[in-house]
Amino acid sequence: MTSTPARATGAPQDFNFTRNATGLVREVSMWDALIMNTLGMNVAIGSVLLLQQAPAIFPGGSLVLSVVIGTLIMAFTLLWVYSEFAAAMPRSGGDYVFVSRALHPFLGWLLSWSQGIWLIFFWIGFNAWFALVAAAPTAMITIGSVTGNQTWISAANGLLAKHDFLGIHMQWYVLLFGTLLNVLFALLLIFGGRVYWRVQKWLFLVAGLAILVMVGLLLVRGTSISASWDSFAAKNGTLRYGQVIPAAKAAGFTGATAPFSFTATLLILPWVFFVVGYAQGSAQIGGEVKRASHTQYVAMVGGVLINGAVLALIVLLATHALGSDWLRSADYLAANDPAKLGLPGGLPPGVNFLAALMTHNVFLLALLGIGFVIWALMGTPLSELQATRYMLAWGLGRSAPQALGRVNDRVHTPVTAIVFCTVTGAIALLALINIAQASLLGALLAQIGAFILVSAAGVAFPYRLKSVWQSAGGRRLFGLPAVALAGAGGVIALGALMLLFIFNSTISTQFAATAHLSVEFMLGVIAAGILWYISAYLVNKRRGINLNLAFKEIPPE
């Protein structure tokens, strides 16, 4: 059974929207929204990538200063804009609604189409794949290497191994477990309702404890990292702690003792953005958030500031414990001559691995490993939540099949859309397993482009939708609308970031931002979105419906 058709109600907006209510329930608390955005920012995986890549690539940069700059910029530009919009228009589809109402329907559609397609056909499958081919094997190899128990390393190799089944040679265990995880998350999202948000809290608790264990080990035992590394090296035949810097110099690295460079510090910002730039998830499910006028500011602006502070703390403790020159050298060897570094299974020297060296407690090692797997995996339900709310908004506004926007009256979730996303996630997972190039896809340029549009919409918001802006508080700074100032700052900061990704070959290569496959997919998605919009407009016009009229109203809740 699904929500009542709009024509049956006789309400004024019946003609423009397919019905008067989404059928969703406002059940997302402030803590649920904050945790959702925190998992979306993923400070755990982000800190690993930041400390594992940036020090060797831009050795003169200050990691901590870069984190502080990036956090403050994102909190008070882009995320402030999202918060003001989400407080004023708490609706499913989030930025699709914001941009289409504040700028133009076509721009809102194109933004949401691009975001939605990446979520539906890539990220839902990618998260399970990455958790199983990277996070889980790293956890198992770490436990096996630190404890000397080879069973864990064998299990990791078995998970990644290719097997023959039905005449097909591939990583069947990755496909099996990845599909199972996606289906379980889909069932939670379909039937869970409040149960899903409780499960999210428990999973976040475990993931958060892993961060606390890592921080605690760096804080309490950080001064003994060289002895812990040497003990590990003696067991596994790798370079001793004191041999890492000379080995990197012999391999051609000249940046171990590089002096401070503010330019290099700014060039590290893309790694920081990879964490603090992704706190907008709760805006996309705005129609389900309680007390959105307060909750969204805490969940987004507050979430960025909290996670930025945690990231800065991890970076500070890691660089203090290891020494910047050693960290830069180890990262250089891992990227350019991993055989010389000699870590088991080609294991990268991530901060989670380095922290694990300081304990032989299997429980703590397991908690670290499981926690980081959860961090890697939780992008799956978050991607589905956002993708299905885009589809719900499309269905309501008649720009996509109504079936995608139907909410089941019994479970109060968009069942058809969730099932569709689960199927596309399985297809993406299969592609990632069998097509090596698929893992090189990068959505960053499309994501930054979308964020620039949202920021531009923030500039226009108080002028084009003055009454809506005022209904959410109409905040001013220096006599000007705060959201307009934040939006202008976002356009400038994100525009500069996009130029950095395009024109700095080192950064674009690291993030696959301008790889041919990424650009081709991104442009193909945009072209398909333009054709879809034109087709939807013409189809509705033949039915006597002006599609653009829906964009002159705020969608139903």
Secondary structure, DSSP 8 states (H G I E B T S, - for coil): -B---GGGT--GGGGTSS-S-------B-HHHHHHHHHHHH-HHHHHHHHHHHHHHHSTTS-HHHHHHHHHHHHHHTHHHHHHHHHHH---BTTHHHHHHHHT-HHHHHHHHHHHHHHIIIIIHHHHHHHIIIIIHHHHHHHHHHHH--HHHHHHHHHHH--EEETTEEE-HHHHHHHHHHHHHHHHIIIIITHHHHHHHHHHHHHHHHHHHHHHHHHHHHGGGHHHHHHHHHHHHT---HHHHHHHHHHTT---TT----HHHHHHTHHHHHHHHT---HHHHBGGGBTTHHHHHIIIIIIHHHHHHHHHHHHHHHHHHHH-HHHHHHHHHHHHH-HHHHT-GGG----HHHHHHTT---HHHHHHHHHHHHHHHHTHHHHHHHHHHHHHHHHHHTTSS-GGGG--BTTT-S-HHHHHHHHHHHHHHHHHHHH-GGGGG---HHHHHHHHHHHHHHHHHHHHHSHHHHHHTT--EETTEEHHHHHHHHHHHHHHHHHHHHHH-HHHHHHHTSS-HHHHHHHHHHHHHHHHHHHHHHHHHHHTT--GGGGGGS----
